Amino acid sequence: MSIRHNKHDRISPLGGTREERINKVMENRWQDLEVIIDNVDDPHNIGAILRTCDAVGVGTVHLLYPEGSPPRLREMRGDSAASAAKWLNIKKWTSIKDCIADIKSRNLTIYATALDSKGKPHFDYNLAAPSAIIISNETHGITAELKSLADHIIAIPMRGFVQSLNVSVTAATVLEEAMRQRLVNGNL
């Protein structure tokens, strides 16, 4: 039995049976919005990113770990933030080139989040178009190889003393903007 961490009632705009609600949600996934989780170490951050992916309607998440292996999903399933994993198409990769080739084969524009003076804010890009967003390692950031394969760099504007947001907050910030743009453009 799972523990319910929220003390409030679940609000669902969807009517019908559980199966009908599941089918409706799965039909509404954006097949042209994907996320690449690149060497993120903390299972809690991975779980939070997966939860955000589910919440905004991402269909596919890539776990890219060229120098190791990702945390096992079954270990994260007990964590409430990672429970979204069962609703996502998750692909695991050890090769950067193979992962990027797979994404490019579907004509997705690749955006890398990075601390980079050449990057532009996420709201300056057309994230309503077919897109894949790279969210990289908390400590070391994106590798030079992966960064060179991205089409664009997203640098979230910061006005305080800290240089960056937590990796899961970065994912939420960028993906919420992608969803906003898609809803404004009528991509329901």
C-alpha positions as semicolon CSV with decimal commas, in nm:
position;residue;x (nm);y (nm);z (nm)
1;M;0,000;0,000;0,000
2;S;0,142;0,337;-0,095
3;I;0,161;0,618;0,152
4;R;-0,034;0,928;0,057
5;H;0,186;1,229;0,122
6;N;-0,075;1,485;0,023
7;K;-0,344;1,561;0,275
8;H;-0,580;1,709;0,018
9;D;-0,831;1,551;-0,215
10;R;-0,715;1,474;-0,567
11;I;-0,860;1,713;-0,819
12;S;-0,915;1,566;-1,162
13;P;-1,079;1,745;-1,452
14;L;-1,133;1,406;-1,612
15;G;-1,452;1,216;-1,562
16;G;-1,522;0,852;-1,627
17;T;-1,375;0,530;-1,501
18;R;-1,011;0,489;-1,401
19;E;-0,939;0,316;-1,733
20;E;-1,107;0,598;-1,928
21;R;-0,904;0,860;-1,737
22;I;-0,581;0,669;-1,802
23;N;-0,659;0,642;-2,173
24;K;-0,742;1,012;-2,195
25;V;-0,417;1,116;-2,026
26;M;-0,208;0,882;-2,241
27;E;-0,375;1,008;-2,559
28;N;-0,290;1,365;-2,460
29;R;0,084;1,305;-2,417
30;W;0,298;1,519;-2,642
31;Q;0,488;1,279;-2,861
32;D;0,711;1,564;-2,980
33;L;0,831;1,684;-2,637
34;E;1,100;1,468;-2,481
35;V;1,345;1,504;-2,193
36;I;1,701;1,377;-2,164
37;I;1,819;1,328;-1,806
38;D;2,197;1,341;-1,838
39;N;2,398;1,184;-1,554
40;V;2,176;1,322;-1,279
41;D;2,296;1,157;-0,959
42;D;2,034;1,217;-0,693
43;P;1,737;0,976;-0,715
44;H;1,513;1,239;-0,554
45;N;1,600;1,484;-0,832
46;I;1,535;1,218;-1,094
47;G;1,202;1,139;-0,932
48;A;1,104;1,506;-0,926
49;I;1,199;1,545;-1,293
50;L;0,993;1,238;-1,387
51;R;0,696;1,375;-1,192
52;T;0,723;1,707;-1,378
53;C;0,746;1,521;-1,710
54;D;0,424;1,337;-1,632
55;A;0,252;1,654;-1,509
56;V;0,321;1,853;-1,826
57;G;0,245;1,569;-2,067
58;V;0,591;1,456;-2,178
59;G;0,569;1,116;-2,346
60;T;0,931;0,999;-2,352
61;V;1,222;1,044;-2,111
62;H;1,577;0,939;-2,194
63;L;1,811;0,836;-1,911
64;L;2,159;0,907;-2,046
65;Y;2,443;0,765;-1,837
66;P;2,755;0,718;-2,054
67;E;2,988;0,684;-1,753
68;G;2,779;0,475;-1,521
69;S;2,431;0,348;-1,474
70;P;2,114;0,529;-1,371
71;P;1,950;0,456;-1,039
72;R;1,719;0,158;-1,077
73;L;1,363;0,273;-1,136
74;R;1,217;0,006;-0,912
75;E;1,411;0,156;-0,622
76;M;1,258;0,495;-0,695
77;R;0,903;0,367;-0,738
78;G;0,844;0,380;-0,363
79;D;0,924;0,750;-0,366
80;S;0,609;0,951;-0,432
81;A;0,792;1,186;-0,670
82;A;0,909;0,895;-0,884
83;S;0,576;0,716;-0,906
84;A;0,517;0,895;-1,236
85;A;0,778;0,670;-1,399
86;K;0,524;0,397;-1,468
87;W;0,332;0,633;-1,699
88;L;0,634;0,742;-1,906
89;N;0,816;0,580;-2,196
90;I;1,166;0,560;-2,048
91;K;1,466;0,482;-2,267
92;K;1,810;0,410;-2,120
93;W;2,130;0,503;-2,300
94;T;2,503;0,465;-2,242
95;S;2,603;0,629;-2,572
96;I;2,558;1,003;-2,622
97;K;2,575;0,965;-3,001
98;D;2,312;0,688;-3,010
99;C;2,077;0,885;-2,786
100;I;2,108;1,203;-2,993
101;A;2,074;1,007;-3,321
102;D;1,750;0,856;-3,190
103;I;1,613;1,200;-3,104
104;K;1,730;1,356;-3,431
105;S;1,559;1,073;-3,624
106;R;1,228;1,224;-3,509
107;N;1,333;1,578;-3,614
108;L;1,329;1,718;-3,262
109;T;1,523;2,036;-3,188
110;I;1,759;1,974;-2,898
111;Y;1,785;2,231;-2,619
112;A;2,050;2,195;-2,350
113;T;2,011;2,368;-2,017
114;A;2,349;2,503;-1,912
115;L;2,534;2,782;-1,740
116;D;2,652;2,952;-2,056
117;S;2,680;3,320;-2,145
118;K;2,578;3,232;-2,503
119;G;2,253;3,073;-2,386
120;K;1,917;3,243;-2,410
121;P;1,621;3,233;-2,171
122;H;1,381;2,941;-2,215
123;F;1,096;3,178;-2,300
124;D;1,291;3,313;-2,599
125;Y;1,271;2,976;-2,777
126;N;0,977;2,815;-2,955
127;L;0,924;2,517;-2,728
128;A;0,585;2,452;-2,888
129;A;0,777;2,306;-3,183
130;P;0,907;1,947;-3,164
131;S;1,168;1,960;-2,888
132;A;1,397;1,757;-2,665
133;I;1,532;1,921;-2,349
134;I;1,856;1,811;-2,185
135;I;1,872;1,836;-1,806
136;S;2,227;1,765;-1,691
137;N;2,425;1,658;-1,386
138;E;2,386;1,867;-1,071
139;T;2,757;1,894;-0,995
140;H;2,941;1,903;-1,325
141;G;2,673;2,023;-1,565
142;I;2,658;1,920;-1,928
143;T;2,958;1,758;-2,095
144;A;3,130;1,941;-2,381
145;E;3,038;1,657;-2,619
146;L;2,669;1,664;-2,538
147;K;2,661;2,045;-2,541
148;S;2,816;2,049;-2,889
149;L;2,537;1,823;-3,018
150;A;2,260;2,051;-2,889
151;D;2,093;2,290;-3,131
152;H;2,041;2,562;-2,869
153;I;2,145;2,647;-2,514
154;I;1,892;2,750;-2,253
155;A;2,027;2,969;-1,974
156;I;1,758;3,046;-1,718
157;P;1,786;3,412;-1,612
158;M;1,901;3,461;-1,255
159;R;1,886;3,784;-1,052
160;G;2,014;3,667;-0,716
161;F;2,351;3,554;-0,586
162;V;2,309;3,187;-0,678
163;Q;2,427;3,081;-1,021
164;S;2,168;2,818;-1,093
165;L;1,853;2,641;-0,983
166;N;1,833;2,286;-0,853
167;V;1,828;2,046;-1,150
168;S;1,470;1,938;-1,083
169;V;1,358;2,301;-1,053
170;T;1,532;2,375;-1,383
171;A;1,336;2,093;-1,546
172;A;1,009;2,221;-1,401
173;T;1,079;2,579;-1,509
174;V;1,159;2,488;-1,870
175;L;0,888;2,222;-1,909
176;E;0,616;2,445;-1,765
177;E;0,715;2,709;-2,023
178;A;0,698;2,445;-2,298
179;M;0,350;2,347;-2,181
180;R;0,240;2,711;-2,158
181;Q;0,356;2,779;-2,514
182;R;0,184;2,468;-2,644
183;L;-0,144;2,552;-2,470
184;V;-0,134;2,913;-2,593
185;N;-0,074;2,783;-2,946
186;G;-0,371;2,548;-2,918
187;N;-0,163;2,229;-2,894
188;L;-0,402;2,053;-2,660
